[in-house]
Amino acid sequence: PFGRLIPMAAEPFYLGAGSARRFCLYHGPATGVAPCGAVVYVHPFAEEMNKSRRMAALQSRALASAGWAVLQIDLAGCGESAGDFRDAAWDAWLEDVELAVDWLAERAGFRPWLWGLRGGCLVAVEAARKIGGGFNFLFWQPVLSGKQHLQQFLRLKLAGELVRGDSRGASEELSRAMAAGEIVEVAGYDLAPALTDGLAAAALTPPGRAGRVIWFEVSTREGATLAPAALKQAAAWTAAGYRVATAVTAGPGFWQTVEVEEAPDLVAASLDALEESCRG
């Protein structure tokens, strides 16, 4: 429902080899459509990645139908890529995004946009800072602070201990383990310091040379607007020279719902915004 032409079927393949092997899906532009640009999708953190697969696929197909080349990559230790989540490292994730950018730029002939969802926005921004040069960004419900994002995730473990009546002891043990650089398990995911230290230090601040930012959030409330903290952060990007457009579209928080949900207004609005960028 989100495209005028049917894009080619997604092409699954692996980038790299051995422990550096990363699973990718390439969505080529639909036949008969003038090429418009390229987009690398950076998925969110932990279980939010799995909850969001449907929406990532819908958006990728919609963009491909409009002439965009889209690459989805499973970061190290995630999805079908090599390694377990406990082996994931922040620096490796940044290198994965750089690998995806280089591959897609060569394949499509465009410098890719970086499209992040939730914590994936932090990964995209920090990767852009590492790579250097100018990037354009599509943000979906971006996380503003990696430290806050990590703390919210850790509360899942404490909530489980609260049910068992030992939240204080669990909090102290969790703090001790992380301070000692140990791997901690939260909601079925093993977190290593090589990942959590980088995430905790990340923030959604403008990297490098200014480009464009398309910032979308979703809400089930009619007339919803960005929260004050998000508006403040978007203003900082504008002050840094980026052309920033923000909007809230109708839809559920699909990255956290129990059942797989869709937010078609978000897909359509994102497609319209990126198509408009092709026209300048």
Secondary structure as UniProt FT lines:
FT   STRAND          11..15
FT   HELIX           18..20
FT   STRAND          22..27
FT   TURN            31..32
FT   STRAND          37..42
FT   HELIX           47..51
FT   HELIX           53..65
FT   TURN            66..67
FT   STRAND          68..73
FT   TURN            76..77
FT   TURN            79..80
FT   HELIX           85..87
FT   HELIX           90..108
FT   STRAND          113..117
FT   HELIX           119..131
FT   STRAND          137..140
FT   HELIX           146..163
FT   TURN            164..165
FT   HELIX           167..179
FT   TURN            180..181
FT   STRAND          184..186
FT   TURN            187..188
FT   STRAND          189..191
FT   HELIX           193..201
FT   STRAND          212..219
FT   TURN            222..223
FT   HELIX           228..239
FT   TURN            240..241
FT   STRAND          243..250
FT   TURN            254..256
FT   HELIX           264..278
//
